[in-house]
């Protein structure tokens, strides 16, 4: 909603690009990038697409569950750092 207000003020010539960028807390160049994405895709174009991606480093759920069970059942008293170095 905040970008919509700033965009409206900018199109009505009440704000310059620098002022609009300062209000949003971004640089002038980032504000221009936002303008392009907003004009192409609307408000959905401004969403951060990195958040929706799953990390390539993420471990499979079944491996995590097996590791947790192993740690809780056989290696009580070990700290996680030592257990992980043993597991690797």
C-alpha positions as CSV (number, residue, x, y, z in Angstrom):
1,X,0.0,0.0,0.0
2,X,2.8,2.4,0.7
3,X,4.3,2.1,-2.8
4,X,0.8,2.9,-4.3
5,X,0.6,6.1,-2.3
6,X,4.2,7.2,-3.3
7,X,3.6,6.2,-6.9
8,X,0.4,8.3,-7.0
9,X,2.1,11.3,-5.5
10,X,5.0,10.9,-8.0
11,X,2.6,10.7,-11.0
12,X,0.7,13.7,-9.8
13,X,4.1,15.6,-9.7
14,X,3.9,16.2,-6.0
15,X,7.1,14.3,-5.4
16,X,10.3,14.0,-7.3
17,X,12.0,10.6,-7.9
18,X,14.5,11.4,-5.2
19,X,11.9,12.3,-2.6
20,X,9.8,9.2,-3.5
21,X,12.9,7.0,-3.2
22,X,13.8,8.6,0.2
23,X,10.2,7.9,1.5
24,X,10.5,4.3,0.5
25,X,14.0,4.0,1.9
26,X,15.6,3.0,-1.4
27,X,18.0,4.5,-3.9
28,X,16.8,6.5,-7.0
29,X,17.9,3.6,-9.2
30,X,15.9,1.1,-7.2
31,X,12.8,3.3,-7.3
32,X,13.1,3.4,-11.1
33,X,13.4,-0.4,-11.1
34,X,10.2,-0.6,-9.0
35,X,8.5,1.7,-11.4
36,X,9.2,-0.6,-14.4
37,X,8.1,-3.7,-12.5
38,X,4.9,-1.9,-11.2
39,X,3.9,-0.7,-14.7
40,X,4.5,-4.1,-16.2
41,X,2.9,-6.4,-13.6
42,X,1.1,-4.2,-11.1
43,X,1.6,-4.7,-7.3
44,X,2.4,-8.4,-7.8
45,X,5.5,-7.4,-9.7
46,X,7.0,-5.9,-6.5
47,X,6.9,-9.0,-4.5
48,X,10.3,-10.6,-3.7
49,X,10.5,-13.8,-5.7
50,X,13.5,-15.0,-3.7
51,X,11.3,-15.7,-0.7
52,X,9.2,-18.3,-2.6
53,X,12.3,-20.3,-3.8
54,X,13.4,-23.3,-1.8
55,X,17.1,-23.3,-0.9
56,X,19.2,-25.7,-2.9
57,X,21.1,-26.4,0.4
58,X,18.0,-27.6,2.2
59,X,18.2,-31.2,3.5
60,X,15.4,-33.7,2.7
61,X,12.8,-34.0,5.5
62,X,13.3,-37.7,6.0
63,X,17.0,-37.2,6.5
64,X,16.4,-34.5,9.1
65,X,13.9,-36.7,10.9
66,X,16.3,-39.7,10.9
67,X,19.1,-37.5,12.2
68,X,17.0,-36.0,15.0
69,X,15.8,-39.5,16.1
70,X,19.4,-40.8,16.1
71,X,20.6,-37.8,18.1
72,X,17.8,-38.1,20.7
73,X,18.1,-41.9,21.1
74,X,21.8,-42.8,21.0
75,X,23.8,-39.7,21.5
76,X,22.3,-38.1,24.6
77,X,24.8,-35.8,26.3
78,X,26.7,-34.9,23.1
79,X,26.5,-31.3,22.1
80,X,25.3,-30.7,18.6
81,X,28.7,-29.5,17.3
82,X,30.4,-32.8,18.2
83,X,27.4,-34.9,17.0
84,X,27.4,-33.1,13.6
85,X,31.2,-33.6,13.1
86,X,30.7,-37.3,13.9
87,X,27.7,-37.5,11.6
88,X,29.6,-35.9,8.6
